[in-house]
Amino acid sequence: RSTRAGGARVEALVQLLKQTNANPRDESRARGLALLGLFLAHFHPPPALENFVEAFLIGQSSEGVQGAEGVRRILHHKIIQGANKEVKVTLRQVMDVWESPTAEGVLTAVGF
């Protein structure tokens, strides 16, 4: 069962990266990064994808995409803390982040 769950998490992560990368709509990119931040707060990427996710976020930051640095903070925190810190995000918080996808909103939702 855990292998299937892990595979689904990897697939969801890859789809978030794919949909966010080079998306021509700024709002869609911001929302994609907000969802990626929420995702990473709950599920750490497998070691084989860690560097890829970080490189993706660095690229987004260098392109001036809003929120990319905040998502990197979440990734780094998860690398250091591991899965020890339980994150509880309510549906209302997810909806708030979706409506106004900012780095601050995501960081607040995940307890930073």
C-alpha positions, 0 to 999 in steps of 0.5 A: 500500500505505501508503495502505491501511495508513494507513487501517487505522491510522486505523480502528483508532484511531477504534475504540479511541476509540469503544470506550473513550469512555463505556464503563460498565465501569471495567476496560474503559475502563482496558484501552482506554486501555492499548491506545490508549497502546500503539497511539500509541507505535507509530503517530502519529495523522494531523494531522487527528486529533491535536487530537481524540485530545488532547481525548479524553484530556483529557476522560478525565482530567477524568472521573478515568479511570485512565491517561489522563494517561500516554497523553497523555504518549505522544501528546506524546512522539510529537508531539515525537519523531515516528516516529524512536524505535523502540518494541519491545513484547513480547507478554508486555508487552502481556499484562501491560498487559492484565491490569493496565492502569495508566498506569505499566505502559503507560509502562514497556512503551513505554520511558518 
